[in-house]
């Protein structure tokens, strides 16, 4: 039979209320009474239900973390960093994935609210701003500017697009292709693609934008998309894409006997740890993962303390030059 708080109270010779107040450090309890309760807990090997204790205080110490996928290198890496930082602060994560499905995301939000998580951190959201605003719970979004969130944090994607274009222009590229993400999503990716194209057009270069396959787990479709790009645009001399698609570009180029970076140059975006093992090493515009996770968690903690952190935080990106572009 499970030991309950009533058993502890009976053994210590005090009321259930006194045991509860002692465990939650509420009100004055004499040292003698505290000692009796501690001895009773030890003797009975009582392990209080942490969730019940937290609900008593209207807190669960749980943060809902909503991602489109954890198969994608960007989201898996940022998930790990956020979870680790929350754990060190005494919080646990309830991880949910949406696969980019608005209906699924809506259901997940309702489940998280019903389970009384203290707050929600979300990446690449798909619902309307009003739905987030009506959630009546602290929300921090990252990699996007979300009107309905209390705080939105993202890398400076526009700067990242400029940096990618300048890297390829220095390498002498004249006809480039960029694989663009889902511009209907509430991410800042559109700014990156727009800035990249503007820089190329100003330099007198041709820039082709090819829509990506928007399936976070279907790697076969991604490879087929890249193969079609090589067939349709055989005279492209440079590609710009996220790490995952950049890896497929390198694979397809080498399979066709093309030399990198002599025949084709490639710049990846995100700079995940997974991309660092590619051969040849990928030239990457790296997002500041550690800072993204830090600012995201710190903003959530500020909200839970009743503070008002900056509603919009923009972080710089970094260029990591490796082996898939010509060093000018």
Protein Blocks (a to p, Z undefined) as FASTA:
>chain_A
ZZdfklmmmmnopafklmmmmmnogajddfklmmmmmmmmmmnopacdfklmmmmnopah
iacdddfbfkbmklmmmmmmmmmmmmmnopacddddeklpaklmmmmmmmmmmnopabdc
dehiabdfklmmmnopacddehiacfkbmbdcdddfklmmmmmmmmmmmnopabdcdddd
dfkbccfklmmmmmmmmmmmmnopacdddddddbfklmmlmmmmmmmmmmmmmmbcbdcd
dfklmmmmmmmmmmnopacfklpccddehjpaklmmpccddddddddfklmmmmmmmmmm
mmmnopacdfbdcddddddddfkbccZZ
